[in-house]
Amino acid sequence: MTIWEYCTISFSYDKKRKTWIANDTKEAPTGIQAALDVYGAQGWELVNLTPEHFYALPDWTKWNIVPARYRATFKKNQEEG
C-alpha cells in the first residue's frame, strides 16, 4: 500500500520584487517556478495550486478580483522503513 506524505506552502506577491515569494519555507525561493524546482528536486509532486486570498481593484466599469496569495499542495511517496 502506498503511503503519501503531504506538504503545503503559501505564496504571496511581493510588489517590491515583482514576483511571488514562498512564505512557509526556510529557503524562501523567489518565484513559483523556483519553488517548484526546489520541491521537485526533493521528490515532491505538485498536486494542487489554489488561490487562497483575493483582493479587489476598482476599474472604470467593474472590479477586478486578483489573487493575493496561493496555497500549493505537494505529495511524495513515504519510504517504508
PDB file of N, CA, C and O in Angstrom:
ATOM      1  N   MET A   1       0.833  -1.179   0.000  1.00  0.00           N
ATOM      2  CA  MET A   1       0.000   0.000   0.000  1.00  0.00           C
ATOM      3  C   MET A   1       0.884   1.252   0.000  1.00  0.00           C
ATOM      4  O   MET A   1       1.860   1.331   0.746  1.00  0.00           O
ATOM      5  N   THR A   2       0.540   2.205  -0.827  1.00  0.00           N
ATOM      6  CA  THR A   2       1.302   3.446  -0.906  1.00  0.00           C
ATOM      7  C   THR A   2       0.881   4.386   0.215  1.00  0.00           C
ATOM      8  O   THR A   2      -0.308   4.621   0.431  1.00  0.00           O
ATOM      9  N   ILE A   3       1.855   4.913   0.916  1.00  0.00           N
ATOM     10  CA  ILE A   3       1.605   5.906   1.962  1.00  0.00           C
ATOM     11  C   ILE A   3       2.183   7.226   1.493  1.00  0.00           C
ATOM     12  O   ILE A   3       3.363   7.311   1.154  1.00  0.00           O
ATOM     13  N   TRP A   4       1.340   8.265   1.475  1.00  0.00           N
ATOM     14  CA  TRP A   4       1.743   9.570   0.981  1.00  0.00           C
ATOM     15  C   TRP A   4       2.061  10.517   2.125  1.00  0.00           C
ATOM     16  O   TRP A   4       1.432  10.482   3.182  1.00  0.00           O
ATOM     17  N   GLU A   5       3.036  11.350   1.889  1.00  0.00           N
ATOM     18  CA  GLU A   5       3.394  12.440   2.795  1.00  0.00           C
ATOM     19  C   GLU A   5       3.002  13.731   2.079  1.00  0.00           C
ATOM     20  O   GLU A   5       3.218  13.854   0.873  1.00  0.00           O
ATOM     21  N   TYR A   6       2.432  14.691   2.801  1.00  0.00           N
ATOM     22  CA  TYR A   6       1.954  15.934   2.184  1.00  0.00           C
ATOM     23  C   TYR A   6       2.653  17.150   2.770  1.00  0.00           C
ATOM     24  O   TYR A   6       3.097  17.144   3.918  1.00  0.00           O
ATOM     25  N   CYS A   7       2.738  18.194   1.952  1.00  0.00           N
ATOM     26  CA  CYS A   7       3.366  19.447   2.353  1.00  0.00           C
ATOM     27  C   CYS A   7       2.599  20.579   1.676  1.00  0.00           C
ATOM     28  O   CYS A   7       2.261  20.470   0.497  1.00  0.00           O
ATOM     29  N   THR A   8       2.322  21.657   2.396  1.00  0.00           N
ATOM     30  CA  THR A   8       1.687  22.819   1.790  1.00  0.00           C
ATOM     31  C   THR A   8       2.534  24.059   2.053  1.00  0.00           C
ATOM     32  O   THR A   8       3.132  24.207   3.118  1.00  0.00           O
ATOM     33  N   ILE A   9       2.572  24.940   1.068  1.00  0.00           N
ATOM     34  CA  ILE A   9       3.250  26.217   1.239  1.00  0.00           C
ATOM     35  C   ILE A   9       2.368  27.318   0.653  1.00  0.00           C
ATOM     36  O   ILE A   9       1.544  27.076  -0.229  1.00  0.00           O
ATOM     37  N   SER A  10       2.560  28.513   1.160  1.00  0.00           N
ATOM     38  CA  SER A  10       1.781  29.666   0.724  1.00  0.00           C
ATOM     39  C   SER A  10       2.689  30.616  -0.051  1.00  0.00           C
ATOM     40  O   SER A  10       3.837  30.837   0.334  1.00  0.00           O
ATOM     41  N   PHE A  11       2.170  31.175  -1.145  1.00  0.00           N
ATOM     42  CA  PHE A  11       2.885  32.157  -1.949  1.00  0.00           C
ATOM     43  C   PHE A  11       2.160  33.491  -1.880  1.00  0.00           C
ATOM     44  O   PHE A  11       0.946  33.547  -2.072  1.00  0.00           O
ATOM     45  N   SER A  12       2.885  34.553  -1.609  1.00  0.00           N
ATOM     46  CA  SER A  12       2.326  35.909  -1.638  1.00  0.00           C
ATOM     47  C   SER A  12       3.087  36.718  -2.673  1.00  0.00           C
ATOM     48  O   SER A  12       4.268  36.479  -2.925  1.00  0.00           O
ATOM     49  N   TYR A  13       2.391  37.682  -3.270  1.00  0.00           N
ATOM     50  CA  TYR A  13       3.035  38.523  -4.276  1.00  0.00           C
ATOM     51  C   TYR A  13       3.771  39.659  -3.584  1.00  0.00           C
ATOM     52  O   TYR A  13       3.185  40.391  -2.787  1.00  0.00           O
ATOM     53  N   ASP A  14       5.056  39.808  -3.888  1.00  0.00           N
ATOM     54  CA  ASP A  14       5.883  40.889  -3.344  1.00  0.00           C
ATOM     55  C   ASP A  14       5.944  41.998  -4.392  1.00  0.00           C
ATOM     56  O   ASP A  14       6.569  41.841  -5.440  1.00  0.00           O
ATOM     57  N   LYS A  15       5.289  43.118  -4.097  1.00  0.00           N
ATOM     58  CA  LYS A  15       5.213  44.219  -5.069  1.00  0.00           C
ATOM     59  C   LYS A  15       6.574  44.865  -5.321  1.00  0.00           C
ATOM     60  O   LYS A  15       6.837  45.333  -6.428  1.00  0.00           O
ATOM     61  N   LYS A  16       7.438  44.895  -4.311  1.00  0.00           N
ATOM     62  CA  LYS A  16       8.766  45.495  -4.493  1.00  0.00           C
ATOM     63  C   LYS A  16       9.619  44.666  -5.454  1.00  0.00           C
ATOM     64  O   LYS A  16      10.278  45.214  -6.338  1.00  0.00           O
ATOM     65  N   ARG A  17       9.605  43.353  -5.277  1.00  0.00           N
ATOM     66  CA  ARG A  17      10.396  42.458  -6.130  1.00  0.00           C
ATOM     67  C   ARG A  17       9.671  42.080  -7.414  1.00  0.00           C
ATOM     68  O   ARG A  17      10.280  41.576  -8.359  1.00  0.00           O
ATOM     69  N   LYS A  18       8.359  42.328  -7.439  1.00  0.00           N
ATOM     70  CA  LYS A  18       7.504  41.987  -8.577  1.00  0.00           C
ATOM     71  C   LYS A  18       7.552  40.501  -8.915  1.00  0.00           C
ATOM     72  O   LYS A  18       7.686  40.106 -10.073  1.00  0.00           O
ATOM     73  N   THR A  19       7.438  39.691  -7.863  1.00  0.00           N
ATOM     74  CA  THR A  19       7.427  38.238  -8.031  1.00  0.00           C
ATOM     75  C   THR A  19       6.715  37.599  -6.844  1.00  0.00           C
ATOM     76  O   THR A  19       6.417  38.262  -5.850  1.00  0.00           O
ATOM     77  N   TRP A  20       6.450  36.307  -6.962  1.00  0.00           N
ATOM     78  CA  TRP A  20       5.802  35.548  -5.901  1.00  0.00           C
ATOM     79  C   TRP A  20       6.867  35.007  -4.958  1.00  0.00           C
ATOM     80  O   TRP A  20       7.925  34.560  -5.399  1.00  0.00           O
ATOM     81  N   ILE A  21       6.585  35.047  -3.657  1.00  0.00           N
ATOM     82  CA  ILE A  21       7.518  34.595  -2.625  1.00  0.00           C
ATOM     83  C   ILE A  21       6.868  33.457  -1.840  1.00  0.00           C
ATOM     84  O   ILE A  21       5.717  33.568  -1.417  1.00  0.00           O
ATOM     85  N   ALA A  22       7.606  32.367  -1.647  1.00  0.00           N
ATOM     86  CA  ALA A  22       7.139  31.253  -0.824  1.00  0.00           C
ATOM     87  C   ALA A  22       7.285  31.652   0.637  1.00  0.00           C
ATOM     88  O   ALA A  22       8.393  31.932   1.096  1.00  0.00           O
ATOM     89  N   ASN A  23       6.179  31.681   1.370  1.00  0.00           N
ATOM     90  CA  ASN A  23       6.176  32.181   2.746  1.00  0.00           C
ATOM     91  C   ASN A  23       6.516  31.137   3.798  1.00  0.00           C
ATOM     92  O   ASN A  23       7.074  31.474   4.842  1.00  0.00           O
ATOM     93  N   ASP A  24       6.196  29.897   3.546  1.00  0.00           N
ATOM     94  CA  ASP A  24       6.271  28.882   4.593  1.00  0.00           C
ATOM     95  C   ASP A  24       7.543  28.035   4.560  1.00  0.00           C
ATOM     96  O   ASP A  24       7.565  26.940   5.123  1.00  0.00           O
ATOM     97  N   THR A  25       8.589  28.519   3.916  1.00  0.00           N
ATOM     98  CA  THR A  25       9.803  27.720   3.808  1.00  0.00           C
ATOM     99  C   THR A  25      10.992  28.451   4.400  1.00  0.00           C
ATOM    100  O   THR A  25      10.992  29.679   4.490  1.00  0.00           O
ATOM    101  N   LYS A  26      11.980  27.715   4.795  1.00  0.00           N
ATOM    102  CA  LYS A  26      13.208  28.303   5.335  1.00  0.00           C
ATOM    103  C   LYS A  26      14.010  28.982   4.230  1.00  0.00           C
ATOM    104  O   LYS A  26      14.567  30.062   4.427  1.00  0.00           O
ATOM    105  N   GLU A  27      14.062  28.335   3.061  1.00  0.00           N
ATOM    106  CA  GLU A  27      14.862  28.868   1.958  1.00  0.00           C
ATOM    107  C   GLU A  27      14.180  30.047   1.279  1.00  0.00           C
ATOM    108  O   GLU A  27      14.856  30.912   0.724  1.00  0.00           O
ATOM    109  N   ALA A  28      12.843  30.096   1.315  1.00  0.00           N
ATOM    110  CA  ALA A  28      12.026  31.128   0.667  1.00  0.00           C
ATOM    111  C   ALA A  28      12.455  31.382  -0.778  1.00  0.00           C
ATOM    112  O   ALA A  28      12.947  32.465  -1.094  1.00  0.00           O
ATOM    113  N   PRO A  29      12.271  30.384  -1.665  1.00  0.00           N
ATOM    114  CA  PRO A  29      12.612  30.603  -3.068  1.00  0.00           C
ATOM    115  C   PRO A  29      11.779  31.742  -3.656  1.00  0.00           C
ATOM    116  O   PRO A  29      10.607  31.905  -3.316  1.00  0.00           O
ATOM    117  N   THR A  30      12.387  32.514  -4.526  1.00  0.00           N
ATOM    118  CA  THR A  30      11.697  33.614  -5.178  1.00  0.00           C
ATOM    119  C   THR A  30      11.073  33.115  -6.471  1.00  0.00           C
ATOM    120  O   THR A  30      11.773  32.615  -7.351  1.00  0.00           O
ATOM    121  N   GLY A  31       9.759  33.250  -6.587  1.00  0.00           N
ATOM    122  CA  GLY A  31       9.048  32.820  -7.776  1.00  0.00           C
ATOM    123  C   GLY A  31       8.468  31.422  -7.627  1.00  0.00           C
ATOM    124  O   GLY A  31       9.064  30.546  -7.001  1.00  0.00           O
ATOM    125  N   ILE A  32       7.305  31.236  -8.209  1.00  0.00           N
ATOM    126  CA  ILE A  32       6.643  29.933  -8.120  1.00  0.00           C
ATOM    127  C   ILE A  32       7.452  28.866  -8.838  1.00  0.00           C
ATOM    128  O   ILE A  32       7.565  27.745  -8.343  1.00  0.00           O
ATOM    129  N   GLN A  33       8.018  29.193  -9.998  1.00  0.00           N
ATOM    130  CA  GLN A  33       8.815  28.216 -10.745  1.00  0.00           C
ATOM    131  C   GLN A  33      10.021  27.749  -9.931  1.00  0.00           C
ATOM    132  O   GLN A  33      10.343  26.561  -9.926  1.00  0.00           O
ATOM    133  N   ALA A  34      10.686  28.672  -9.247  1.00  0.00           N
ATOM    134  CA  ALA A  34      11.853  28.312  -8.428  1.00  0.00           C
ATOM    135  C   ALA A  34      11.443  27.374  -7.294  1.00  0.00           C
ATOM    136  O   ALA A  34      12.155  26.417  -6.989  1.00  0.00           O
ATOM    137  N   ALA A  35      10.305  27.647  -6.675  1.00  0.00           N
ATOM    138  CA  ALA A  35       9.823  26.780  -5.597  1.00  0.00           C
ATOM    139  C   ALA A  35       9.466  25.397  -6.130  1.00  0.00           C
ATOM    140  O   ALA A  35       9.762  24.387  -5.492  1.00  0.00           O
ATOM    141  N   LEU A  36       8.829  25.350  -7.303  1.00  0.00           N
ATOM    142  CA  LEU A  36       8.510  24.050  -7.909  1.00  0.00           C
ATOM    143  C   LEU A  36       9.782  23.269  -8.212  1.00  0.00           C
ATOM    144  O   LEU A  36       9.822  22.053  -8.026  1.00  0.00           O
ATOM    145  N   ASP A  37      10.820  23.956  -8.676  1.00  0.00           N
ATOM    146  CA  ASP A  37      12.104  23.298  -8.947  1.00  0.00           C
ATOM    147  C   ASP A  37      12.729  22.750  -7.666  1.00  0.00           C
ATOM    148  O   ASP A  37      13.235  21.628  -7.649  1.00  0.00           O
ATOM    149  N   VAL A  38      12.693  23.541  -6.598  1.00  0.00           N
ATOM    150  CA  VAL A  38      13.281  23.119  -5.313  1.00  0.00           C
ATOM    151  C   VAL A  38      12.545  21.903  -4.761  1.00  0.00           C
ATOM    152  O   VAL A  38      13.167  20.908  -4.389  1.00  0.00           O
ATOM    153  N   TYR A  39      11.229  21.989  -4.710  1.00  0.00           N
ATOM    154  CA  TYR A  39      10.456  20.872  -4.165  1.00  0.00           C
ATOM    155  C   TYR A  39      10.497  19.651  -5.081  1.00  0.00           C
ATOM    156  O   TYR A  39      10.547  18.522  -4.592  1.00  0.00           O
ATOM    157  N   GLY A  40      10.477  19.851  -6.385  1.00  0.00           N
ATOM    158  CA  GLY A  40      10.583  18.735  -7.324  1.00  0.00           C
ATOM    159  C   GLY A  40      11.900  17.987  -7.173  1.00  0.00           C
ATOM    160  O   GLY A  40      11.927  16.759  -7.255  1.00  0.00           O
ATOM    161  N   ALA A  41      12.998  18.718  -6.951  1.00  0.00           N
ATOM    162  CA  ALA A  41      14.305  18.083  -6.756  1.00  0.00           C
ATOM    163  C   ALA A  41      14.334  17.257  -5.471  1.00  0.00           C
ATOM    164  O   ALA A  41      15.134  16.329  -5.351  1.00  0.00           O
ATOM    165  N   GLN A  42      13.476  17.583  -4.519  1.00  0.00           N
ATOM    166  CA  GLN A  42      13.404  16.836  -3.256  1.00  0.00           C
ATOM    167  C   GLN A  42      12.399  15.682  -3.336  1.00  0.00           C
ATOM    168  O   GLN A  42      12.169  14.986  -2.347  1.00  0.00           O
ATOM    169  N   GLY A  43      11.801  15.481  -4.518  1.00  0.00           N
ATOM    170  CA  GLY A  43      10.882  14.361  -4.711  1.00  0.00           C
ATOM    171  C   GLY A  43       9.415  14.701  -4.520  1.00  0.00           C
ATOM    172  O   GLY A  43       8.568  13.811  -4.584  1.00  0.00           O
ATOM    173  N   TRP A  44       9.091  15.979  -4.284  1.00  0.00           N
ATOM    174  CA  TRP A  44       7.705  16.385  -4.095  1.00  0.00           C
ATOM    175  C   TRP A  44       7.025  16.582  -5.450  1.00  0.00           C
ATOM    176  O   TRP A  44       7.632  17.099  -6.388  1.00  0.00           O
ATOM    177  N   GLU A  45       5.770  16.168  -5.544  1.00  0.00           N
ATOM    178  CA  GLU A  45       4.956  16.343  -6.740  1.00  0.00           C
ATOM    179  C   GLU A  45       3.840  17.341  -6.430  1.00  0.00           C
ATOM    180  O   GLU A  45       3.129  17.186  -5.437  1.00  0.00           O
ATOM    181  N   LEU A  46       3.682  18.368  -7.280  1.00  0.00           N
ATOM    182  CA  LEU A  46       2.622  19.348  -7.082  1.00  0.00           C
ATOM    183  C   LEU A  46       1.275  18.694  -7.358  1.00  0.00           C
ATOM    184  O   LEU A  46       1.061  18.127  -8.429  1.00  0.00           O
ATOM    185  N   VAL A  47       0.371  18.775  -6.393  1.00  0.00           N
ATOM    186  CA  VAL A  47      -0.955  18.191  -6.524  1.00  0.00           C
ATOM    187  C   VAL A  47      -1.984  19.263  -6.861  1.00  0.00           C
ATOM    188  O   VAL A  47      -2.896  19.033  -7.656  1.00  0.00           O
ATOM    189  N   ASN A  48      -1.829  20.454  -6.240  1.00  0.00           N
ATOM    190  CA  ASN A  48      -2.819  21.494  -6.413  1.00  0.00           C
ATOM    191  C   ASN A  48      -2.209  22.864  -6.150  1.00  0.00           C
ATOM    192  O   ASN A  48      -1.356  23.012  -5.275  1.00  0.00           O
ATOM    193  N   LEU A  49      -2.642  23.853  -6.898  1.00  0.00           N
ATOM    194  CA  LEU A  49      -2.260  25.244  -6.674  1.00  0.00           C
ATOM    195  C   LEU A  49      -3.560  26.037  -6.668  1.00  0.00           C
ATOM    196  O   LEU A  49      -4.193  26.210  -7.710  1.00  0.00           O
ATOM    197  N   THR A  50      -3.959  26.524  -5.483  1.00  0.00           N
ATOM    198  CA  THR A  50      -5.270  27.135  -5.294  1.00  0.00           C
ATOM    199  C   THR A  50      -5.140  28.571  -4.823  1.00  0.00           C
ATOM    200  O   THR A  50      -4.352  28.850  -3.919  1.00  0.00           O
ATOM    201  N   PRO A  51      -5.896  29.494  -5.414  1.00  0.00           N
ATOM    202  CA  PRO A  51      -5.925  30.854  -4.862  1.00  0.00           C
ATOM    203  C   PRO A  51      -6.486  30.801  -3.439  1.00  0.00           C
ATOM    204  O   PRO A  51      -7.528  30.194  -3.192  1.00  0.00           O
ATOM    205  N   GLU A  52      -5.787  31.438  -2.522  1.00  0.00           N
ATOM    206  CA  GLU A  52      -6.160  31.352  -1.108  1.00  0.00           C
ATOM    207  C   GLU A  52      -6.754  32.660  -0.588  1.00  0.00           C
ATOM    208  O   GLU A  52      -7.580  32.644   0.325  1.00  0.00           O
ATOM    209  N   HIS A  53      -6.347  33.771  -1.152  1.00  0.00           N
ATOM    210  CA  HIS A  53      -6.809  35.080  -0.701  1.00  0.00           C
ATOM    211  C   HIS A  53      -6.862  36.008  -1.907  1.00  0.00           C
ATOM    212  O   HIS A  53      -5.981  35.963  -2.765  1.00  0.00           O
ATOM    213  N   PHE A  54      -7.875  36.835  -1.973  1.00  0.00           N
ATOM    214  CA  PHE A  54      -8.064  37.741  -3.109  1.00  0.00           C
ATOM    215  C   PHE A  54      -8.110  39.187  -2.627  1.00  0.00           C
ATOM    216  O   PHE A  54      -8.373  39.458  -1.455  1.00  0.00           O
ATOM    217  N   TYR A  55      -7.854  40.098  -3.540  1.00  0.00           N
ATOM    218  CA  TYR A  55      -8.153  41.498  -3.282  1.00  0.00           C
ATOM    219  C   TYR A  55      -8.798  42.081  -4.531  1.00  0.00           C
ATOM    220  O   TYR A  55      -8.608  41.582  -5.640  1.00  0.00           O
ATOM    221  N   ALA A  56      -9.561  43.143  -4.329  1.00  0.00           N
ATOM    222  CA  ALA A  56     -10.310  43.743  -5.425  1.00  0.00           C
ATOM    223  C   ALA A  56      -9.688  45.074  -5.817  1.00  0.00           C
ATOM    224  O   ALA A  56      -9.343  45.890  -4.962  1.00  0.00           O
ATOM    225  N   LEU A  57      -9.552  45.280  -7.110  1.00  0.00           N
ATOM    226  CA  LEU A  57      -9.045  46.540  -7.650  1.00  0.00           C
ATOM    227  C   LEU A  57     -10.156  47.227  -8.428  1.00  0.00           C
ATOM    228  O   LEU A  57     -10.738  46.624  -9.330  1.00  0.00           O
ATOM    229  N   PRO A  58     -10.461  48.474  -8.097  1.00  0.00           N
ATOM    230  CA  PRO A  58     -11.515  49.164  -8.843  1.00  0.00           C
ATOM    231  C   PRO A  58     -11.043  49.518 -10.250  1.00  0.00           C
ATOM    232  O   PRO A  58      -9.890  49.892 -10.465  1.00  0.00           O
ATOM    233  N   ASP A  59     -11.954  49.392 -11.185  1.00  0.00           N
ATOM    234  CA  ASP A  59     -11.708  49.768 -12.567  1.00  0.00           C
ATOM    235  C   ASP A  59     -12.813  50.754 -12.961  1.00  0.00           C
ATOM    236  O   ASP A  59     -13.703  51.030 -12.157  1.00  0.00           O
ATOM    237  N   TRP A  60     -12.769  51.275 -14.156  1.00  0.00           N
ATOM    238  CA  TRP A  60     -13.764  52.264 -14.566  1.00  0.00           C
ATOM    239  C   TRP A  60     -15.178  51.713 -14.535  1.00  0.00           C
ATOM    240  O   TRP A  60     -16.095  52.399 -14.085  1.00  0.00           O
ATOM    241  N   THR A  61     -15.367  50.509 -14.994  1.00  0.00           N
ATOM    242  CA  THR A  61     -16.727  49.974 -15.100  1.00  0.00           C
ATOM    243  C   THR A  61     -16.970  48.729 -14.260  1.00  0.00           C
ATOM    244  O   THR A  61     -18.103  48.254 -14.183  1.00  0.00           O
ATOM    245  N   LYS A  62     -15.938  48.194 -13.633  1.00  0.00           N
ATOM    246  CA  LYS A  62     -16.097  46.942 -12.884  1.00  0.00           C
ATOM    247  C   LYS A  62     -14.985  46.822 -11.849  1.00  0.00           C
ATOM    248  O   LYS A  62     -14.089  47.663 -11.784  1.00  0.00           O
ATOM    249  N   TRP A  63     -15.052  45.784 -11.057  1.00  0.00           N
ATOM    250  CA  TRP A  63     -13.995  45.453 -10.106  1.00  0.00           C
ATOM    251  C   TRP A  63     -13.196  44.287 -10.664  1.00  0.00           C
ATOM    252  O   TRP A  63     -13.765  43.334 -11.196  1.00  0.00           O
ATOM    253  N   ASN A  64     -11.878  44.365 -10.540  1.00  0.00           N
ATOM    254  CA  ASN A  64     -11.013  43.252 -10.921  1.00  0.00           C
ATOM    255  C   ASN A  64     -10.639  42.495  -9.651  1.00  0.00           C
ATOM    256  O   ASN A  64     -10.081  43.070  -8.716  1.00  0.00           O
ATOM    257  N   ILE A  65     -10.946  41.223  -9.625  1.00  0.00           N
ATOM    258  CA  ILE A  65     -10.609  40.379  -8.484  1.00  0.00           C
ATOM    259  C   ILE A  65      -9.306  39.673  -8.816  1.00  0.00           C
ATOM    260  O   ILE A  65      -9.219  38.951  -9.810  1.00  0.00           O
ATOM    261  N   VAL A  66      -8.280  39.884  -7.973  1.00  0.00           N
ATOM    262  CA  VAL A  66      -6.935  39.392  -8.250  1.00  0.00           C
ATOM    263  C   VAL A  66      -6.465  38.514  -7.088  1.00  0.00           C
ATOM    264  O   VAL A  66      -6.639  38.892  -5.930  1.00  0.00           O
ATOM    265  N   PRO A  67      -5.872  37.350  -7.373  1.00  0.00           N
ATOM    266  CA  PRO A  67      -5.317  36.537  -6.286  1.00  0.00           C
ATOM    267  C   PRO A  67      -4.161  37.270  -5.598  1.00  0.00           C
ATOM    268  O   PRO A  67      -3.264  37.792  -6.259  1.00  0.00           O
ATOM    269  N   ALA A  68      -4.194  37.301  -4.277  1.00  0.00           N
ATOM    270  CA  ALA A  68      -3.120  37.912  -3.496  1.00  0.00           C
ATOM    271  C   ALA A  68      -2.214  36.848  -2.885  1.00  0.00           C
ATOM    272  O   ALA A  68      -1.064  37.119  -2.537  1.00  0.00           O
ATOM    273  N   ARG A  69      -2.754  35.624  -2.761  1.00  0.00           N
ATOM    274  CA  ARG A  69      -1.968  34.545  -2.168  1.00  0.00           C
ATOM    275  C   ARG A  69      -2.450  33.213  -2.740  1.00  0.00           C
ATOM    276  O   ARG A  69      -3.646  33.011  -2.953  1.00  0.00           O
ATOM    277  N   TYR A  70      -1.507  32.316  -2.984  1.00  0.00           N
ATOM    278  CA  TYR A  70      -1.810  30.962  -3.445  1.00  0.00           C
ATOM    279  C   TYR A  70      -1.347  29.956  -2.401  1.00  0.00           C
ATOM    280  O   TYR A  70      -0.403  30.220  -1.656  1.00  0.00           O
ATOM    281  N   ARG A  71      -2.010  28.804  -2.346  1.00  0.00           N
ATOM    282  CA  ARG A  71      -1.604  27.685  -1.493  1.00  0.00           C
ATOM    283  C   ARG A  71      -1.273  26.518  -2.409  1.00  0.00           C
ATOM    284  O   ARG A  71      -2.119  26.064  -3.179  1.00  0.00           O
ATOM    285  N   ALA A  72      -0.031  26.031  -2.321  1.00  0.00           N
ATOM    286  CA  ALA A  72       0.424  24.887  -3.111  1.00  0.00           C
ATOM    287  C   ALA A  72       0.452  23.645  -2.224  1.00  0.00           C
ATOM    288  O   ALA A  72       0.948  23.686  -1.097  1.00  0.00           O
ATOM    289  N   THR A  73      -0.079  22.549  -2.738  1.00  0.00           N
ATOM    290  CA  THR A  73      -0.070  21.280  -2.017  1.00  0.00           C
ATOM    291  C   THR A  73       0.788  20.294  -2.801  1.00  0.00           C
ATOM    292  O   THR A  73       0.587  20.091  -3.998  1.00  0.00           O
ATOM    293  N   PHE A  74       1.741  19.689  -2.110  1.00  0.00           N
ATOM    294  CA  PHE A  74       2.655  18.714  -2.695  1.00  0.00           C
ATOM    295  C   PHE A  74       2.467  17.373  -2.004  1.00  0.00           C
ATOM    296  O   PHE A  74       2.008  17.307  -0.863  1.00  0.00           O
ATOM    297  N   LYS A  75       2.830  16.294  -2.715  1.00  0.00           N
ATOM    298  CA  LYS A  75       2.843  14.973  -2.101  1.00  0.00           C
ATOM    299  C   LYS A  75       4.075  14.221  -2.581  1.00  0.00           C
ATOM    300  O   LYS A  75       4.617  14.505  -3.649  1.00  0.00           O
ATOM    301  N   LYS A  76       4.507  13.257  -1.775  1.00  0.00           N
ATOM    302  CA  LYS A  76       5.552  12.326  -2.201  1.00  0.00           C
ATOM    303  C   LYS A  76       5.351  11.013  -1.485  1.00  0.00           C
ATOM    304  O   LYS A  76       4.768  10.952  -0.403  1.00  0.00           O
ATOM    305  N   ASN A  77       5.847   9.961  -2.115  1.00  0.00           N
ATOM    306  CA  ASN A  77       5.724   8.622  -1.561  1.00  0.00           C
ATOM    307  C   ASN A  77       6.616   8.518  -0.339  1.00  0.00           C
ATOM    308  O   ASN A  77       7.813   8.799  -0.399  1.00  0.00           O
ATOM    309  N   GLN A  78       6.018   8.112   0.769  1.00  0.00           N
ATOM    310  CA  GLN A  78       6.774   7.959   2.008  1.00  0.00           C
ATOM    311  C   GLN A  78       7.488   6.617   1.971  1.00  0.00           C
ATOM    312  O   GLN A  78       6.860   5.570   1.810  1.00  0.00           O
ATOM    313  N   GLU A  79       8.818   6.658   2.123  1.00  0.00           N
ATOM    314  CA  GLU A  79       9.569   5.420   2.091  1.00  0.00           C
ATOM    315  C   GLU A  79       9.257   4.595   3.332  1.00  0.00           C
ATOM    316  O   GLU A  79       9.321   5.086   4.459  1.00  0.00           O
ATOM    317  N   GLU A  80       8.922   3.350   3.103  1.00  0.00           N
ATOM    318  CA  GLU A  80       8.619   2.465   4.229  1.00  0.00           C
ATOM    319  C   GLU A  80       9.924   1.893   4.750  1.00  0.00           C
ATOM    320  O   GLU A  80      10.704   1.297   4.007  1.00  0.00           O
ATOM    321  N   GLY A  81      10.145   2.086   6.047  1.00  0.00           N
ATOM    322  CA  GLY A  81      11.411   1.660   6.620  1.00  0.00           C
ATOM    323  C   GLY A  81      11.243   0.565   7.517  1.00  0.00           C
ATOM    324  O   GLY A  81      12.220   0.082   8.090  1.00  0.00           O
TER     325      GLY A  81
END
